Amino acid sequence: MILIAPNSFKECADSITIAELIRNNLVTLTKDELIIKPISDGGDGFLNVCKFYFGGETINYKVSSAYDDSKIVCPVLYCEKRKELYIESADVLGLKVVPMYNRNPLRLTSKGLGELLKQIQSDIQQTRFDVRKVFLGVGGTATIDMGIGLMGELGLKLLNDSGKEISVLPENFSLVRCISYKPIKFSFELIPVIDVSNPLLGLKGGVRVFGPQKNADEETIQIIEENFNHLINILKNNGLVILSNSLSGAGGGIPAAFQIFYNSNLMLSSDFIEFHLGLHEYSASNETEYVVTGEGAYDYQSGFGKGVGVLLKLFGSSSKKIFLVCGKMGSESVRNLPKNILPIELRKYFSSDYESVVNYEEGIKRACCEIVKHLNF
């Protein structure tokens, strides 16, 4: 049996599309049983993957964009049988919904996510649906605001030295002298699913490691870290933060807000993929002979809890043969792979990164031909 379990390929297609594309190519080349189990680590494609596994109804809400007061439509997934609701933070705050010319992390806010949670709570109170748990996929965000923007919609106010309320934007955090908080309570358990395990701050912190992909240069990163430390010190004085190194750096710090203000338990992407999606059953099964996984780019960040990194840890220590199909790969990361993992880079089939992205279907087709040649490597 060949298990096909890719993550999404950013700028190309979600994990379900990639999984089906791999299956449709392999089915003409091999008689092995093909099982598709697309994955998500909480980032782009989280909602589609949840619908693939659990079914459910898509409900649309209107919320503020991350960069101005314009409204965007944000879908959520409601699973009546499970009494669960799923949110993809990237649908509200993601790089995919923030134009390049608006990607200044100092001026982006997560307030739209706060608006969304407030509307969901209102609908529950009005018995529109019955929800016990809300899973928030955290990843692929453009914001770096420690979730303070969303908390501004849930009872938090930032005050300057004159006691006046200031706009909840990262560029203003240094002006904060006092924090007022009257919490809006939820009737459901909120569970952030985090795509990386990095802390919020420090050399390996989410701000510094993932800031550049959100268009933050070194100066911006320094400003954000200084402003976060300033806020954390105020929160410590209020008894809301005890250990700042325990705060999550996923999604620009969004989970940190839920840790501080709602005492939320975070779910690592590894637990979500292994147990919530059920991939652990296949790692323990002798019937799984081969695994095909992959993502848009495989590099050092993949080991921080990204979906493919989770799959490689889950299956890599076994005798399973794994095909790692990615758009492009970091040379150092590839050198460190175990011998039972065969990397296949789609970029090698084309003359440029752009060509490999726009022709990803052809790239997958060629990769599948290569996989079949190596089924007994």
Contacts in CASP RR format, 6 or more apart in sequence:
PFRMAT RR
TARGET T0000
AUTHOR 0000-0000-0000
METHOD contacts of the structure
MODEL  1
MILIAPNSFKECADSITIAELIRNNLVTLTKDELIIKPISDGGDGFLNVC
KFYFGGETINYKVSSAYDDSKIVCPVLYCEKRKELYIESADVLGLKVVPM
YNRNPLRLTSKGLGELLKQIQSDIQQTRFDVRKVFLGVGGTATIDMGIGL
MGELGLKLLNDSGKEISVLPENFSLVRCISYKPIKFSFELIPVIDVSNPL
LGLKGGVRVFGPQKNADEETIQIIEENFNHLINILKNNGLVILSNSLSGA
GGGIPAAFQIFYNSNLMLSSDFIEFHLGLHEYSASNETEYVVTGEGAYDY
QSGFGKGVGVLLKLFGSSSKKIFLVCGKMGSESVRNLPKNILPIELRKYF
SSDYESVVNYEEGIKRACCEIVKHLNF
1 32 0 8 1.000
1 33 0 8 1.000
1 34 0 8 1.000
1 35 0 8 1.000
1 287 0 8 1.000
1 288 0 8 1.000
1 289 0 8 1.000
1 290 0 8 1.000
2 26 0 8 1.000
2 30 0 8 1.000
2 32 0 8 1.000
2 33 0 8 1.000
2 34 0 8 1.000
2 35 0 8 1.000
2 289 0 8 1.000
2 290 0 8 1.000
2 291 0 8 1.000
2 292 0 8 1.000
3 35 0 8 1.000
3 37 0 8 1.000
3 282 0 8 1.000
3 288 0 8 1.000
3 290 0 8 1.000
3 291 0 8 1.000
3 292 0 8 1.000
4 19 0 8 1.000
4 22 0 8 1.000
4 23 0 8 1.000
4 26 0 8 1.000
4 34 0 8 1.000
4 35 0 8 1.000
4 36 0 8 1.000
4 37 0 8 1.000
4 38 0 8 1.000
4 292 0 8 1.000
4 293 0 8 1.000
5 19 0 8 1.000
5 36 0 8 1.000
5 37 0 8 1.000
5 38 0 8 1.000
5 39 0 8 1.000
5 279 0 8 1.000
5 282 0 8 1.000
5 291 0 8 1.000
5 292 0 8 1.000
5 293 0 8 1.000
5 311 0 8 1.000
6 15 0 8 1.000
6 18 0 8 1.000
6 19 0 8 1.000
6 22 0 8 1.000
6 38 0 8 1.000
6 39 0 8 1.000
6 292 0 8 1.000
6 293 0 8 1.000
6 294 0 8 1.000
6 295 0 8 1.000
6 308 0 8 1.000
6 325 0 8 1.000
7 15 0 8 1.000
7 38 0 8 1.000
7 39 0 8 1.000
7 40 0 8 1.000
7 41 0 8 1.000
7 293 0 8 1.000
7 294 0 8 1.000
7 295 0 8 1.000
7 296 0 8 1.000
7 306 0 8 1.000
7 307 0 8 1.000
7 308 0 8 1.000
7 311 0 8 1.000
8 14 0 8 1.000
8 15 0 8 1.000
8 18 0 8 1.000
8 40 0 8 1.000
8 43 0 8 1.000
8 44 0 8 1.000
8 45 0 8 1.000
8 295 0 8 1.000
8 296 0 8 1.000
9 15 0 8 1.000
9 18 0 8 1.000
9 294 0 8 1.000
9 295 0 8 1.000
9 296 0 8 1.000
9 327 0 8 1.000
9 360 0 8 1.000
10 44 0 8 1.000
10 295 0 8 1.000
10 296 0 8 1.000
10 297 0 8 1.000
11 296 0 8 1.000
11 357 0 8 1.000
12 18 0 8 1.000
12 296 0 8 1.000
12 357 0 8 1.000
12 360 0 8 1.000
13 21 0 8 1.000
13 360 0 8 1.000
14 38 0 8 1.000
14 44 0 8 1.000
14 45 0 8 1.000
14 48 0 8 1.000
14 49 0 8 1.000
15 38 0 8 1.000
15 39 0 8 1.000
15 40 0 8 1.000
15 45 0 8 1.000
15 48 0 8 1.000
15 49 0 8 1.000
16 38 0 8 1.000
16 48 0 8 1.000
16 49 0 8 1.000
16 52 0 8 1.000
18 38 0 8 1.000
18 294 0 8 1.000
18 364 0 8 1.000
19 36 0 8 1.000
19 37 0 8 1.000
19 38 0 8 1.000
20 36 0 8 1.000
21 361 0 8 1.000
21 364 0 8 1.000
22 36 0 8 1.000
22 292 0 8 1.000
22 325 0 8 1.000
22 364 0 8 1.000
22 367 0 8 1.000
22 368 0 8 1.000
23 34 0 8 1.000
23 36 0 8 1.000
25 364 0 8 1.000
25 365 0 8 1.000
25 368 0 8 1.000
25 369 0 8 1.000
26 32 0 8 1.000
26 34 0 8 1.000
26 292 0 8 1.000
26 368 0 8 1.000
26 371 0 8 1.000
26 372 0 8 1.000
27 34 0 8 1.000
29 368 0 8 1.000
29 369 0 8 1.000
29 372 0 8 1.000
30 372 0 8 1.000
30 375 0 8 1.000
32 289 0 8 1.000
32 290 0 8 1.000
32 375 0 8 1.000
35 282 0 8 1.000
37 277 0 8 1.000
37 278 0 8 1.000
37 279 0 8 1.000
37 282 0 8 1.000
38 49 0 8 1.000
38 52 0 8 1.000
39 49 0 8 1.000
39 273 0 8 1.000
39 277 0 8 1.000
39 279 0 8 1.000
39 293 0 8 1.000
39 307 0 8 1.000
39 310 0 8 1.000
39 311 0 8 1.000
40 46 0 8 1.000
40 48 0 8 1.000
40 49 0 8 1.000
40 50 0 8 1.000
40 137 0 8 1.000
40 272 0 8 1.000
40 273 0 8 1.000
40 307 0 8 1.000
41 139 0 8 1.000
41 193 0 8 1.000
41 195 0 8 1.000
41 269 0 8 1.000
41 272 0 8 1.000
41 273 0 8 1.000
41 305 0 8 1.000
41 306 0 8 1.000
41 307 0 8 1.000
41 310 0 8 1.000
42 88 0 8 1.000
42 89 0 8 1.000
42 137 0 8 1.000
42 138 0 8 1.000
42 139 0 8 1.000
42 193 0 8 1.000
42 194 0 8 1.000
42 195 0 8 1.000
42 269 0 8 1.000
42 272 0 8 1.000
43 88 0 8 1.000
43 89 0 8 1.000
43 90 0 8 1.000
43 137 0 8 1.000
43 138 0 8 1.000
43 139 0 8 1.000
43 140 0 8 1.000
43 195 0 8 1.000
44 88 0 8 1.000
44 90 0 8 1.000
44 94 0 8 1.000
44 96 0 8 1.000
44 139 0 8 1.000
44 140 0 8 1.000
45 88 0 8 1.000
45 90 0 8 1.000
46 86 0 8 1.000
46 88 0 8 1.000
46 90 0 8 1.000
46 137 0 8 1.000
46 193 0 8 1.000
47 58 0 8 1.000
47 75 0 8 1.000
47 76 0 8 1.000
47 77 0 8 1.000
47 86 0 8 1.000
47 87 0 8 1.000
47 88 0 8 1.000
47 91 0 8 1.000
49 277 0 8 1.000
50 77 0 8 1.000
50 79 0 8 1.000
50 86 0 8 1.000
50 135 0 8 1.000
51 58 0 8 1.000
51 77 0 8 1.000
53 277 0 8 1.000
54 77 0 8 1.000
54 79 0 8 1.000
54 82 0 8 1.000
54 84 0 8 1.000
54 86 0 8 1.000
55 77 0 8 1.000
55 79 0 8 1.000
56 77 0 8 1.000
56 78 0 8 1.000
56 79 0 8 1.000
56 80 0 8 1.000
57 77 0 8 1.000
57 78 0 8 1.000
57 79 0 8 1.000
57 80 0 8 1.000
58 75 0 8 1.000
58 76 0 8 1.000
58 77 0 8 1.000
58 78 0 8 1.000
59 75 0 8 1.000
59 76 0 8 1.000
59 77 0 8 1.000
59 78 0 8 1.000
60 73 0 8 1.000
60 74 0 8 1.000
60 75 0 8 1.000
60 76 0 8 1.000
61 73 0 8 1.000
61 74 0 8 1.000
61 75 0 8 1.000
61 76 0 8 1.000
61 116 0 8 1.000
61 119 0 8 1.000
61 120 0 8 1.000
62 71 0 8 1.000
62 72 0 8 1.000
62 73 0 8 1.000
62 74 0 8 1.000
63 71 0 8 1.000
63 72 0 8 1.000
63 74 0 8 1.000
63 92 0 8 1.000
63 112 0 8 1.000
63 113 0 8 1.000
63 114 0 8 1.000
63 115 0 8 1.000
63 116 0 8 1.000
63 119 0 8 1.000
64 70 0 8 1.000
64 71 0 8 1.000
64 72 0 8 1.000
64 111 0 8 1.000
64 112 0 8 1.000
64 115 0 8 1.000
65 71 0 8 1.000
65 72 0 8 1.000
65 97 0 8 1.000
65 98 0 8 1.000
65 112 0 8 1.000
66 92 0 8 1.000
66 93 0 8 1.000
66 94 0 8 1.000
66 97 0 8 1.000
66 98 0 8 1.000
66 102 0 8 1.000
66 108 0 8 1.000
66 109 0 8 1.000
66 110 0 8 1.000
66 111 0 8 1.000
66 112 0 8 1.000
66 142 0 8 1.000
66 143 0 8 1.000
67 98 0 8 1.000
67 99 0 8 1.000
67 102 0 8 1.000
67 107 0 8 1.000
67 108 0 8 1.000
68 102 0 8 1.000
72 92 0 8 1.000
72 97 0 8 1.000
74 87 0 8 1.000
74 91 0 8 1.000
74 92 0 8 1.000
74 112 0 8 1.000
74 116 0 8 1.000
75 88 0 8 1.000
75 91 0 8 1.000
76 85 0 8 1.000
76 86 0 8 1.000
76 87 0 8 1.000
76 116 0 8 1.000
76 120 0 8 1.000
77 85 0 8 1.000
77 86 0 8 1.000
77 87 0 8 1.000
78 84 0 8 1.000
78 85 0 8 1.000
78 129 0 8 1.000
78 131 0 8 1.000
79 85 0 8 1.000
79 86 0 8 1.000
80 129 0 8 1.000
80 130 0 8 1.000
82 133 0 8 1.000
83 130 0 8 1.000
83 131 0 8 1.000
83 132 0 8 1.000
83 133 0 8 1.000
84 131 0 8 1.000
84 132 0 8 1.000
84 133 0 8 1.000
84 134 0 8 1.000
84 135 0 8 1.000
85 120 0 8 1.000
85 129 0 8 1.000
85 131 0 8 1.000
85 133 0 8 1.000
85 134 0 8 1.000
85 135 0 8 1.000
85 188 0 8 1.000
86 134 0 8 1.000
86 135 0 8 1.000
86 137 0 8 1.000
87 113 0 8 1.000
87 116 0 8 1.000
87 134 0 8 1.000
87 135 0 8 1.000
87 136 0 8 1.000
87 137 0 8 1.000
88 137 0 8 1.000
89 113 0 8 1.000
89 136 0 8 1.000
89 137 0 8 1.000
89 138 0 8 1.000
89 139 0 8 1.000
89 140 0 8 1.000
89 141 0 8 1.000
89 251 0 8 1.000
89 254 0 8 1.000
90 96 0 8 1.000
90 97 0 8 1.000
90 137 0 8 1.000
90 139 0 8 1.000
90 140 0 8 1.000
90 141 0 8 1.000
91 97 0 8 1.000
92 110 0 8 1.000
92 112 0 8 1.000
92 113 0 8 1.000
92 116 0 8 1.000
93 108 0 8 1.000
93 110 0 8 1.000
93 112 0 8 1.000
93 113 0 8 1.000
93 141 0 8 1.000
93 142 0 8 1.000
93 143 0 8 1.000
93 254 0 8 1.000
94 139 0 8 1.000
94 140 0 8 1.000
94 141 0 8 1.000
94 142 0 8 1.000
94 143 0 8 1.000
95 103 0 8 1.000
95 140 0 8 1.000
95 141 0 8 1.000
95 142 0 8 1.000
95 213 0 8 1.000
95 214 0 8 1.000
96 140 0 8 1.000
97 142 0 8 1.000
98 108 0 8 1.000
98 142 0 8 1.000
100 215 0 8 1.000
102 108 0 8 1.000
103 142 0 8 1.000
103 214 0 8 1.000
103 215 0 8 1.000
104 215 0 8 1.000
104 220 0 8 1.000
105 142 0 8 1.000
105 143 0 8 1.000
105 144 0 8 1.000
105 145 0 8 1.000
105 170 0 8 1.000
105 211 0 8 1.000
105 214 0 8 1.000
105 215 0 8 1.000
105 216 0 8 1.000
105 220 0 8 1.000
105 224 0 8 1.000
106 169 0 8 1.000
106 170 0 8 1.000
106 171 0 8 1.000
106 220 0 8 1.000
106 223 0 8 1.000
106 224 0 8 1.000
107 169 0 8 1.000
107 170 0 8 1.000
107 171 0 8 1.000
108 142 0 8 1.000
108 143 0 8 1.000
108 144 0 8 1.000
108 145 0 8 1.000
108 169 0 8 1.000
108 170 0 8 1.000
109 143 0 8 1.000
109 145 0 8 1.000
109 149 0 8 1.000
109 168 0 8 1.000
109 169 0 8 1.000
110 141 0 8 1.000
110 143 0 8 1.000
110 145 0 8 1.000
110 147 0 8 1.000
110 148 0 8 1.000
110 149 0 8 1.000
110 150 0 8 1.000
110 254 0 8 1.000
110 257 0 8 1.000
111 149 0 8 1.000
111 150 0 8 1.000
111 152 0 8 1.000
111 153 0 8 1.000
111 168 0 8 1.000
112 150 0 8 1.000
112 153 0 8 1.000
113 147 0 8 1.000
113 150 0 8 1.000
113 254 0 8 1.000
114 149 0 8 1.000
114 150 0 8 1.000
114 151 0 8 1.000
114 152 0 8 1.000
114 153 0 8 1.000
114 154 0 8 1.000
115 153 0 8 1.000
117 134 0 8 1.000
117 150 0 8 1.000
117 153 0 8 1.000
117 154 0 8 1.000
117 186 0 8 1.000
117 190 0 8 1.000
118 153 0 8 1.000
118 154 0 8 1.000
118 184 0 8 1.000
120 131 0 8 1.000
120 134 0 8 1.000
120 188 0 8 1.000
121 184 0 8 1.000
121 186 0 8 1.000
121 187 0 8 1.000
121 188 0 8 1.000
123 129 0 8 1.000
124 130 0 8 1.000
124 131 0 8 1.000
124 187 0 8 1.000
124 188 0 8 1.000
125 187 0 8 1.000
131 187 0 8 1.000
131 188 0 8 1.000
132 188 0 8 1.000
132 189 0 8 1.000
133 188 0 8 1.000
133 189 0 8 1.000
133 190 0 8 1.000
133 191 0 8 1.000
134 186 0 8 1.000
134 188 0 8 1.000
134 189 0 8 1.000
134 190 0 8 1.000
134 191 0 8 1.000
135 191 0 8 1.000
135 193 0 8 1.000
135 267 0 8 1.000
135 272 0 8 1.000
136 190 0 8 1.000
136 191 0 8 1.000
136 192 0 8 1.000
136 193 0 8 1.000
136 254 0 8 1.000
136 258 0 8 1.000
137 192 0 8 1.000
137 193 0 8 1.000
137 194 0 8 1.000
137 195 0 8 1.000
138 192 0 8 1.000
138 193 0 8 1.000
138 194 0 8 1.000
138 195 0 8 1.000
138 250 0 8 1.000
138 251 0 8 1.000
138 254 0 8 1.000
138 255 0 8 1.000
139 194 0 8 1.000
139 195 0 8 1.000
139 196 0 8 1.000
139 250 0 8 1.000
139 251 0 8 1.000
140 195 0 8 1.000
140 251 0 8 1.000
141 214 0 8 1.000
141 251 0 8 1.000
141 252 0 8 1.000
141 254 0 8 1.000
142 214 0 8 1.000
142 215 0 8 1.000
143 214 0 8 1.000
143 251 0 8 1.000
143 252 0 8 1.000
143 254 0 8 1.000
144 170 0 8 1.000
144 207 0 8 1.000
144 211 0 8 1.000
144 214 0 8 1.000
144 216 0 8 1.000
144 224 0 8 1.000
144 251 0 8 1.000
144 252 0 8 1.000
144 253 0 8 1.000
145 168 0 8 1.000
145 169 0 8 1.000
145 170 0 8 1.000
145 252 0 8 1.000
145 253 0 8 1.000
146 170 0 8 1.000
146 200 0 8 1.000
146 228 0 8 1.000
146 231 0 8 1.000
146 247 0 8 1.000
146 252 0 8 1.000
146 253 0 8 1.000
146 254 0 8 1.000
146 256 0 8 1.000
146 257 0 8 1.000
147 252 0 8 1.000
147 253 0 8 1.000
147 254 0 8 1.000
147 256 0 8 1.000
147 257 0 8 1.000
148 156 0 8 1.000
148 158 0 8 1.000
148 168 0 8 1.000
148 170 0 8 1.000
148 173 0 8 1.000
148 231 0 8 1.000
148 257 0 8 1.000
149 156 0 8 1.000
149 168 0 8 1.000
149 169 0 8 1.000
149 257 0 8 1.000
150 254 0 8 1.000
150 257 0 8 1.000
151 168 0 8 1.000
151 181 0 8 1.000
151 257 0 8 1.000
151 261 0 8 1.000
152 168 0 8 1.000
154 183 0 8 1.000
154 184 0 8 1.000
154 261 0 8 1.000
155 181 0 8 1.000
155 182 0 8 1.000
155 183 0 8 1.000
155 184 0 8 1.000
156 168 0 8 1.000
156 179 0 8 1.000
156 180 0 8 1.000
156 181 0 8 1.000
156 261 0 8 1.000
157 165 0 8 1.000
157 179 0 8 1.000
157 180 0 8 1.000
157 181 0 8 1.000
158 165 0 8 1.000
158 166 0 8 1.000
158 168 0 8 1.000
158 172 0 8 1.000
158 173 0 8 1.000
158 175 0 8 1.000
158 176 0 8 1.000
158 179 0 8 1.000
159 165 0 8 1.000
159 166 0 8 1.000
159 176 0 8 1.000
159 177 0 8 1.000
159 178 0 8 1.000
159 179 0 8 1.000
159 180 0 8 1.000
160 166 0 8 1.000
160 175 0 8 1.000
160 176 0 8 1.000
160 177 0 8 1.000
161 175 0 8 1.000
161 177 0 8 1.000
163 177 0 8 1.000
163 178 0 8 1.000
166 172 0 8 1.000
166 175 0 8 1.000
166 176 0 8 1.000
170 223 0 8 1.000
170 224 0 8 1.000
170 227 0 8 1.000
171 223 0 8 1.000
171 227 0 8 1.000
173 227 0 8 1.000
173 228 0 8 1.000
173 230 0 8 1.000
173 231 0 8 1.000
174 226 0 8 1.000
174 227 0 8 1.000
174 230 0 8 1.000
176 230 0 8 1.000
176 231 0 8 1.000
176 234 0 8 1.000
177 234 0 8 1.000
178 234 0 8 1.000
179 231 0 8 1.000
179 234 0 8 1.000
179 235 0 8 1.000
179 238 0 8 1.000
181 238 0 8 1.000
181 240 0 8 1.000
181 261 0 8 1.000
183 261 0 8 1.000
183 262 0 8 1.000
186 262 0 8 1.000
190 258 0 8 1.000
190 262 0 8 1.000
190 264 0 8 1.000
191 264 0 8 1.000
191 265 0 8 1.000
191 266 0 8 1.000
191 267 0 8 1.000
192 248 0 8 1.000
192 250 0 8 1.000
192 254 0 8 1.000
192 255 0 8 1.000
192 258 0 8 1.000
192 264 0 8 1.000
192 266 0 8 1.000
192 267 0 8 1.000
193 266 0 8 1.000
193 267 0 8 1.000
193 268 0 8 1.000
193 269 0 8 1.000
193 272 0 8 1.000
194 248 0 8 1.000
194 249 0 8 1.000
194 250 0 8 1.000
194 251 0 8 1.000
194 255 0 8 1.000
194 266 0 8 1.000
194 267 0 8 1.000
194 268 0 8 1.000
194 269 0 8 1.000
195 250 0 8 1.000
195 251 0 8 1.000
195 269 0 8 1.000
195 305 0 8 1.000
195 306 0 8 1.000
195 307 0 8 1.000
196 206 0 8 1.000
196 209 0 8 1.000
196 210 0 8 1.000
196 249 0 8 1.000
196 250 0 8 1.000
196 251 0 8 1.000
196 269 0 8 1.000
196 301 0 8 1.000
196 304 0 8 1.000
196 305 0 8 1.000
196 306 0 8 1.000
197 250 0 8 1.000
197 268 0 8 1.000
197 304 0 8 1.000
197 305 0 8 1.000
198 204 0 8 1.000
198 205 0 8 1.000
198 206 0 8 1.000
198 209 0 8 1.000
198 210 0 8 1.000
198 248 0 8 1.000
198 249 0 8 1.000
198 250 0 8 1.000
198 304 0 8 1.000
199 205 0 8 1.000
199 206 0 8 1.000
199 245 0 8 1.000
199 246 0 8 1.000
199 247 0 8 1.000
199 248 0 8 1.000
199 249 0 8 1.000
200 206 0 8 1.000
200 207 0 8 1.000
200 228 0 8 1.000
200 244 0 8 1.000
200 247 0 8 1.000
200 248 0 8 1.000
200 249 0 8 1.000
200 253 0 8 1.000
200 256 0 8 1.000
201 207 0 8 1.000
201 208 0 8 1.000
201 225 0 8 1.000
201 228 0 8 1.000
201 229 0 8 1.000
201 244 0 8 1.000
201 245 0 8 1.000
201 247 0 8 1.000
202 208 0 8 1.000
202 225 0 8 1.000
205 249 0 8 1.000
206 249 0 8 1.000
206 250 0 8 1.000
206 251 0 8 1.000
206 252 0 8 1.000
206 253 0 8 1.000
207 216 0 8 1.000
207 221 0 8 1.000
207 224 0 8 1.000
207 225 0 8 1.000
207 228 0 8 1.000
207 249 0 8 1.000
207 252 0 8 1.000
207 253 0 8 1.000
208 221 0 8 1.000
208 225 0 8 1.000
209 301 0 8 1.000
209 304 0 8 1.000
210 249 0 8 1.000
210 251 0 8 1.000
210 252 0 8 1.000
210 301 0 8 1.000
211 221 0 8 1.000
211 252 0 8 1.000
212 221 0 8 1.000
214 252 0 8 1.000
216 224 0 8 1.000
229 244 0 8 1.000
232 241 0 8 1.000
232 244 0 8 1.000
232 247 0 8 1.000
235 241 0 8 1.000
235 260 0 8 1.000
236 242 0 8 1.000
236 244 0 8 1.000
240 260 0 8 1.000
240 261 0 8 1.000
241 247 0 8 1.000
241 260 0 8 1.000
246 259 0 8 1.000
247 253 0 8 1.000
247 255 0 8 1.000
247 256 0 8 1.000
247 259 0 8 1.000
247 260 0 8 1.000
248 255 0 8 1.000
248 256 0 8 1.000
248 259 0 8 1.000
248 266 0 8 1.000
249 255 0 8 1.000
249 256 0 8 1.000
255 264 0 8 1.000
255 266 0 8 1.000
258 264 0 8 1.000
258 266 0 8 1.000
259 266 0 8 1.000
267 276 0 8 1.000
268 305 0 8 1.000
269 305 0 8 1.000
269 306 0 8 1.000
269 307 0 8 1.000
269 310 0 8 1.000
270 305 0 8 1.000
270 310 0 8 1.000
270 313 0 8 1.000
270 314 0 8 1.000
273 279 0 8 1.000
273 307 0 8 1.000
273 310 0 8 1.000
273 311 0 8 1.000
273 314 0 8 1.000
274 280 0 8 1.000
274 283 0 8 1.000
274 310 0 8 1.000
274 314 0 8 1.000
279 311 0 8 1.000
279 314 0 8 1.000
280 314 0 8 1.000
282 288 0 8 1.000
282 291 0 8 1.000
283 314 0 8 1.000
283 315 0 8 1.000
283 318 0 8 1.000
283 320 0 8 1.000
288 315 0 8 1.000
288 320 0 8 1.000
289 320 0 8 1.000
289 321 0 8 1.000
290 320 0 8 1.000
290 321 0 8 1.000
290 322 0 8 1.000
290 323 0 8 1.000
290 375 0 8 1.000
291 311 0 8 1.000
291 315 0 8 1.000
291 320 0 8 1.000
291 321 0 8 1.000
291 322 0 8 1.000
291 323 0 8 1.000
292 322 0 8 1.000
292 323 0 8 1.000
292 325 0 8 1.000
292 371 0 8 1.000
293 308 0 8 1.000
293 311 0 8 1.000
293 312 0 8 1.000
293 322 0 8 1.000
293 323 0 8 1.000
293 324 0 8 1.000
293 325 0 8 1.000
294 308 0 8 1.000
294 311 0 8 1.000
294 324 0 8 1.000
294 325 0 8 1.000
294 326 0 8 1.000
295 302 0 8 1.000
295 306 0 8 1.000
295 307 0 8 1.000
295 308 0 8 1.000
295 326 0 8 1.000
295 327 0 8 1.000
296 326 0 8 1.000
296 327 0 8 1.000
296 328 0 8 1.000
297 326 0 8 1.000
297 327 0 8 1.000
297 328 0 8 1.000
297 329 0 8 1.000
297 330 0 8 1.000
298 308 0 8 1.000
298 324 0 8 1.000
298 326 0 8 1.000
298 327 0 8 1.000
298 328 0 8 1.000
298 329 0 8 1.000
298 330 0 8 1.000
298 333 0 8 1.000
298 334 0 8 1.000
298 343 0 8 1.000
299 329 0 8 1.000
299 330 0 8 1.000
299 333 0 8 1.000
300 330 0 8 1.000
300 332 0 8 1.000
300 333 0 8 1.000
302 308 0 8 1.000
302 309 0 8 1.000
302 312 0 8 1.000
302 333 0 8 1.000
303 309 0 8 1.000
308 324 0 8 1.000
308 326 0 8 1.000
311 322 0 8 1.000
312 322 0 8 1.000
312 324 0 8 1.000
312 337 0 8 1.000
312 341 0 8 1.000
315 322 0 8 1.000
316 322 0 8 1.000
316 338 0 8 1.000
316 340 0 8 1.000
316 341 0 8 1.000
317 338 0 8 1.000
319 340 0 8 1.000
320 340 0 8 1.000
321 340 0 8 1.000
321 342 0 8 1.000
321 375 0 8 1.000
321 377 0 8 1.000
322 340 0 8 1.000
322 341 0 8 1.000
322 342 0 8 1.000
323 341 0 8 1.000
323 342 0 8 1.000
323 344 0 8 1.000
323 367 0 8 1.000
323 371 0 8 1.000
323 374 0 8 1.000
324 337 0 8 1.000
324 341 0 8 1.000
324 342 0 8 1.000
324 343 0 8 1.000
324 344 0 8 1.000
325 344 0 8 1.000
325 346 0 8 1.000
325 364 0 8 1.000
325 367 0 8 1.000
325 371 0 8 1.000
326 343 0 8 1.000
326 344 0 8 1.000
326 345 0 8 1.000
326 346 0 8 1.000
327 345 0 8 1.000
327 346 0 8 1.000
327 347 0 8 1.000
327 356 0 8 1.000
327 357 0 8 1.000
327 360 0 8 1.000
328 345 0 8 1.000
328 346 0 8 1.000
328 347 0 8 1.000
328 353 0 8 1.000
328 356 0 8 1.000
329 343 0 8 1.000
329 345 0 8 1.000
329 347 0 8 1.000
334 343 0 8 1.000
337 343 0 8 1.000
342 374 0 8 1.000
342 377 0 8 1.000
344 367 0 8 1.000
344 370 0 8 1.000
344 371 0 8 1.000
346 356 0 8 1.000
346 360 0 8 1.000
346 363 0 8 1.000
346 364 0 8 1.000
346 366 0 8 1.000
346 367 0 8 1.000
347 353 0 8 1.000
347 356 0 8 1.000
349 356 0 8 1.000
349 362 0 8 1.000
349 363 0 8 1.000
349 366 0 8 1.000
350 356 0 8 1.000
350 359 0 8 1.000
350 363 0 8 1.000
356 363 0 8 1.000
END
